[in-house]
Amino acid sequence: MLYEKQSLDKIRMGAADTGVRTVVCVDSYADGTVGLDDLESRDVPDFDFDRVWRSVSRDGLLALIFPSRTTGAPQGVKLTHGDILFSVATNVAIQAECARADAQA
């Protein structure tokens, strides 16, 4: 998971039962996280990018977001790869329909 340091407490609380193994803090170093600079500079000779990206499934966790709340503890919302794919496909279809409607006007 990639997050800014200001969100770290929410991330730790919300990610507790999600299977998240690593939190990458993009703007700082914090205990229990990996810095983005450190991650980018790692030389991992046995890393198989092709195997890793092929192992991603539609129901795999892509992001954990924390919508604004006025009361209570923060609650994370899980977004899967499938959620994002659906959102992108829907937006593409809407844009195509709008372009067709504009062309007919």
VEXZAVO-661630 format. One record per residue: residue number from 1; residue in one letter; x, y, z of N, C-alpha, C in turn. Coordinates in steps of 0.001 Angstrom, whole numbers, plus 500000, padded with zeros to 6 digits. Layout:
+------+------+--------+--------+--------+--------+--------+--------+--------+--------+--------+
: resi : resn :    n.X :    n.Y :    n.Z :   ca.X :   ca.Y :   ca.Z :    c.X :    c.Y :    c.Z :
+------+------+--------+--------+--------+--------+--------+--------+--------+--------+--------+
:  NUM :    a :      X :      Y :      Z :      X :      Y :      Z :      X :      Y :      Z :
...
+------+------+--------+--------+--------+--------+--------+--------+--------+--------+--------+
//
This chain:
+------+------+--------+--------+--------+--------+--------+--------+--------+--------+--------+
: resi : resn :    n.X :    n.Y :    n.Z :   ca.X :   ca.Y :   ca.Z :    c.X :    c.Y :    c.Z :
+------+------+--------+--------+--------+--------+--------+--------+--------+--------+--------+
:    1 :    m : 500845 : 498838 : 500000 : 500000 : 500000 : 500000 : 500894 : 501229 : 500000 :
:    2 :    l : 500540 : 502218 : 499211 : 501276 : 503480 : 499133 : 500458 : 504578 : 499796 :
:    3 :    y : 501040 : 505242 : 500777 : 500329 : 506314 : 501465 : 501276 : 507380 : 501948 :
:    4 :    e : 500708 : 508561 : 502238 : 501467 : 509657 : 502822 : 501510 : 509469 : 504333 :
:    5 :    k : 502541 : 510016 : 504941 : 502741 : 509846 : 506379 : 501549 : 510353 : 507193 :
:    6 :    q : 500900 : 511421 : 506749 : 499780 : 511976 : 507515 : 498629 : 510988 : 507676 :
:    7 :    s : 498539 : 509991 : 506793 : 497459 : 509005 : 506846 : 497870 : 507714 : 507530 :
:    8 :    l : 499088 : 507636 : 508018 : 499640 : 506374 : 508488 : 498844 : 505745 : 509628 :
:    9 :    d : 498410 : 506525 : 510603 : 497644 : 505949 : 511714 : 496349 : 505304 : 511223 :
:   10 :    k : 495653 : 505974 : 510305 : 494427 : 505415 : 509728 : 494737 : 504138 : 508956 :
:   11 :    i : 495822 : 504146 : 508211 : 496197 : 502987 : 507408 : 496477 : 501797 : 508307 :
:   12 :    r : 497252 : 502011 : 509339 : 497574 : 500900 : 510251 : 496313 : 500338 : 510899 :
:   13 :    m : 495408 : 501195 : 511305 : 494181 : 500736 : 511944 : 493297 : 499991 : 510938 :
:   14 :    g : 493157 : 500539 : 509752 : 492263 : 499948 : 508762 : 492815 : 498723 : 508074 :
:   15 :    a : 494121 : 498599 : 508018 : 494736 : 497491 : 507290 : 494958 : 496260 : 508163 :
:   16 :    a : 494597 : 496355 : 509418 : 494907 : 495283 : 510364 : 494423 : 493911 : 509910 :
:   17 :    d : 493255 : 493805 : 509339 : 492696 : 492501 : 508980 : 492564 : 492298 : 507477 :
:   18 :    t : 493408 : 492960 : 506688 : 493253 : 492897 : 505237 : 494286 : 492022 : 504541 :
:   19 :    g : 495304 : 491595 : 505239 : 496369 : 490839 : 504597 : 497463 : 491715 : 504025 :
:   20 :    v : 497380 : 493024 : 504237 : 498417 : 493934 : 503754 : 499713 : 493596 : 504476 :
:   21 :    r : 500774 : 493397 : 503693 : 502060 : 493022 : 504279 : 503030 : 494185 : 504361 :
:   22 :    t : 502916 : 495142 : 503442 : 503879 : 496237 : 503396 : 503169 : 497557 : 503159 :
:   23 :    v : 503541 : 498555 : 503923 : 503050 : 499914 : 503705 : 504236 : 500739 : 503239 :
:   24 :    v : 504083 : 501372 : 502092 : 505119 : 502241 : 501544 : 504698 : 503674 : 501821 :
:   25 :    c : 505532 : 504382 : 502540 : 505261 : 505777 : 502875 : 505964 : 506637 : 501834 :
:   26 :    v : 505173 : 507343 : 501011 : 505732 : 508028 : 499839 : 506443 : 509337 : 500150 :
:   27 :    d : 506170 : 509933 : 501298 : 506749 : 511250 : 501555 : 507667 : 511299 : 502770 :
:   28 :    s : 507928 : 510153 : 503391 : 508721 : 510161 : 504600 : 509064 : 508728 : 504985 :
:   29 :    y : 509869 : 508590 : 506021 : 510119 : 507280 : 506616 : 509399 : 507239 : 507945 :
:   30 :    a : 508793 : 506124 : 508250 : 508112 : 505953 : 509522 : 508321 : 504514 : 509971 :
:   31 :    d : 508305 : 504294 : 511279 : 508484 : 502945 : 511806 : 507483 : 501982 : 511188 :
:   32 :    g : 507971 : 500831 : 510759 : 507098 : 499803 : 510211 : 506708 : 500021 : 508762 :
:   33 :    t : 507330 : 500986 : 508102 : 507030 : 501245 : 506692 : 508308 : 501173 : 505873 :
:   34 :    v : 508131 : 501149 : 504579 : 509244 : 501233 : 503638 : 509129 : 502581 : 502941 :
:   35 :    g : 510228 : 503288 : 502832 : 510215 : 504559 : 502115 : 510184 : 504318 : 500610 :
:   36 :    l : 509501 : 505183 : 499877 : 509396 : 505028 : 498436 : 510780 : 505062 : 497784 :
:   37 :    d : 511656 : 505959 : 498247 : 513019 : 506024 : 497698 : 513742 : 504695 : 497882 :
:   38 :    d : 513591 : 504101 : 499065 : 514236 : 502821 : 499340 : 513681 : 501730 : 498433 :
:   39 :    l : 512387 : 501717 : 498259 : 511755 : 500710 : 497408 : 512233 : 500824 : 495967 :
:   40 :    e : 512311 : 502062 : 495469 : 512728 : 502286 : 494084 : 514198 : 501939 : 493854 :
:   41 :    s : 515014 : 502049 : 494883 : 516448 : 501816 : 494708 : 516861 : 500363 : 494926 :
:   42 :    r : 515964 : 499519 : 495335 : 516308 : 498124 : 495607 : 516637 : 497372 : 494324 :
:   43 :    d : 517691 : 496583 : 494409 : 518054 : 495705 : 493306 : 517723 : 494287 : 493755 :
:   44 :    v : 516667 : 493743 : 493195 : 516212 : 492410 : 493585 : 516357 : 491507 : 492367 :
:   45 :    p : 517505 : 490843 : 492246 : 517781 : 490078 : 491030 : 516809 : 488928 : 490777 :
:   46 :    d : 516241 : 488345 : 491823 : 515339 : 487215 : 491607 : 513868 : 487626 : 491536 :
:   47 :    f : 513602 : 488936 : 491491 : 512218 : 489405 : 491400 : 511670 : 489119 : 490008 :
:   48 :    d : 510546 : 488438 : 489962 : 509924 : 488058 : 488696 : 508672 : 488910 : 488488 :
:   49 :    f : 508860 : 490074 : 487873 : 507744 : 490998 : 487663 : 506602 : 490330 : 486909 :
:   50 :    d : 506923 : 489570 : 485873 : 505899 : 488906 : 485067 : 505049 : 487975 : 485924 :
:   51 :    r : 505677 : 487191 : 486785 : 504944 : 486290 : 487674 : 504056 : 487077 : 488642 :
:   52 :    v : 504599 : 488166 : 489167 : 503847 : 488957 : 490147 : 502613 : 489596 : 489516 :
:   53 :    w : 502776 : 490267 : 488376 : 501598 : 490935 : 487803 : 500579 : 489931 : 487328 :
:   54 :    r : 500995 : 488748 : 486903 : 500036 : 487726 : 486478 : 499273 : 487131 : 487660 :
:   55 :    s : 499819 : 487262 : 488854 : 499144 : 486715 : 490035 : 498057 : 487643 : 490572 :
:   56 :    v : 497967 : 488859 : 490046 : 496947 : 489808 : 490497 : 495579 : 489346 : 490004 :
:   57 :    s : 494612 : 489337 : 490911 : 493264 : 488914 : 490522 : 492291 : 490078 : 490655 :
:   58 :    r : 491142 : 489945 : 490003 : 490122 : 490997 : 490054 : 489663 : 491272 : 491481 :
:   59 :    d : 489657 : 490249 : 492336 : 489180 : 490453 : 493700 : 490310 : 490760 : 494682 :
:   60 :    g : 491526 : 490935 : 494170 : 492647 : 491300 : 495029 : 492568 : 492758 : 495448 :
:   61 :    l : 493005 : 493035 : 496665 : 492979 : 494393 : 497213 : 493924 : 495303 : 496438 :
:   62 :    l : 493402 : 496408 : 495952 : 494207 : 497401 : 495240 : 494487 : 498606 : 496127 :
:   63 :    a : 493473 : 499055 : 496856 : 493632 : 500247 : 497692 : 492699 : 500170 : 498883 :
:   64 :    l : 493103 : 500835 : 499924 : 492274 : 500983 : 501111 : 492125 : 502484 : 501314 :
:   65 :    i : 490907 : 502990 : 501123 : 490698 : 504434 : 501238 : 489914 : 504739 : 502506 :
:   66 :    f : 490033 : 505959 : 502971 : 489356 : 506396 : 504183 : 488547 : 507651 : 503883 :
:   67 :    p : 487272 : 507471 : 503492 : 486430 : 508635 : 503213 : 486278 : 509499 : 504465 :
:   68 :    s : 486017 : 510759 : 504258 : 485835 : 511684 : 505379 : 484641 : 511267 : 506220 :
:   69 :    r : 484827 : 511375 : 507524 : 483750 : 511084 : 508481 : 483729 : 512199 : 509507 :
:   70 :    t : 482564 : 512447 : 510037 : 482478 : 513496 : 511056 : 482532 : 512930 : 512460 :
:   71 :    t : 482196 : 511651 : 512642 : 482219 : 511059 : 513976 : 482817 : 509660 : 513913 :
:   72 :    g : 483274 : 509198 : 515046 : 483754 : 507824 : 515157 : 485141 : 507603 : 514588 :
:   73 :    a : 485593 : 506372 : 514739 : 486912 : 505983 : 514251 : 486890 : 505889 : 512727 :
:   74 :    p : 488029 : 506113 : 512110 : 488084 : 506008 : 510645 : 487754 : 504582 : 510200 :
:   75 :    q : 487041 : 504475 : 509101 : 486712 : 503172 : 508546 : 487236 : 503104 : 507124 :
:   76 :    g : 488017 : 502082 : 506873 : 488588 : 501910 : 505546 : 487600 : 501259 : 504600 :
:   77 :    v : 487681 : 501636 : 503355 : 486876 : 501029 : 502294 : 487846 : 500318 : 501355 :
:   78 :    k : 487632 : 499019 : 501175 : 488504 : 498230 : 500309 : 488083 : 498399 : 498853 :
:   79 :    l : 489051 : 498697 : 497999 : 488821 : 498747 : 496557 : 489659 : 497645 : 495924 :
:   80 :    t : 489020 : 496819 : 495120 : 489725 : 495727 : 494457 : 490147 : 496158 : 493050 :
:   81 :    h : 490959 : 495344 : 492431 : 491335 : 495593 : 491038 : 490084 : 495587 : 490162 :
:   82 :    g : 489156 : 494683 : 490455 : 487904 : 494610 : 489697 : 487076 : 495876 : 489839 :
:   83 :    d : 487044 : 496454 : 491037 : 486315 : 497710 : 491247 : 486850 : 498804 : 490332 :
:   84 :    i : 488160 : 498918 : 490272 : 488770 : 499967 : 489464 : 488576 : 499676 : 487979 :
:   85 :    l : 488723 : 498414 : 487568 : 488482 : 498056 : 486167 : 487055 : 498383 : 485757 :
:   86 :    f : 486090 : 498089 : 486618 : 484691 : 498399 : 486332 : 484503 : 499910 : 486192 :
:   87 :    s : 485103 : 500663 : 487093 : 484983 : 502117 : 487054 : 485570 : 502682 : 485756 :
:   88 :    v : 486733 : 502195 : 485372 : 487367 : 502673 : 484141 : 486505 : 502308 : 482930 :
:   89 :    a : 486039 : 501054 : 482861 : 485220 : 500618 : 481721 : 483928 : 501422 : 481635 :
:   90 :    t : 483323 : 501717 : 482766 : 482099 : 502508 : 482798 : 482363 : 503920 : 482288 :
:   91 :    n : 483456 : 504522 : 482735 : 483786 : 505877 : 482286 : 484086 : 505911 : 480794 :
:   92 :    v : 484776 : 504909 : 480286 : 485063 : 504847 : 478851 : 483755 : 504745 : 478071 :
:   93 :    a : 482826 : 503901 : 478540 : 481542 : 503741 : 477853 : 480729 : 505036 : 477883 :
:   94 :    i : 480732 : 505729 : 479001 : 480000 : 506993 : 479110 : 480598 : 508043 : 478177 :
:   95 :    q : 481928 : 508127 : 478143 : 482576 : 509098 : 477258 : 482275 : 508793 : 475797 :
:   96 :    a : 482269 : 507505 : 475441 : 481961 : 507130 : 474057 : 480527 : 507512 : 473714 :
:   97 :    e : 479603 : 507289 : 474634 : 478199 : 507644 : 474401 : 478037 : 509160 : 474278 :
:   98 :    c : 478731 : 509901 : 475104 : 478669 : 511375 : 475018 : 479230 : 511864 : 473676 :
:   99 :    a : 480318 : 511240 : 473228 : 480901 : 511625 : 471940 : 479942 : 511322 : 470811 :
:  100 :    r : 479225 : 510179 : 470857 : 478229 : 509855 : 469835 : 477086 : 510865 : 469850 :
:  101 :    a : 476638 : 511230 : 471059 : 475553 : 512188 : 471171 : 475974 : 513565 : 470638 :
:  102 :    d : 477205 : 513962 : 470926 : 477715 : 515245 : 470423 : 477808 : 515235 : 468901 :
:  103 :    a : 478235 : 514102 : 468366 : 478374 : 513997 : 466917 : 477017 : 514069 : 466206 :
:  104 :    q : 475976 : 513605 : 466859 : 474635 : 513616 : 466265 : 473936 : 514966 : 466446 :
:  105 :    a : 474420 : 515778 : 467359 : 473770 : 517063 : 467649 : 474063 : 518106 : 466605 :
+------+------+--------+--------+--------+--------+--------+--------+--------+--------+--------+
//
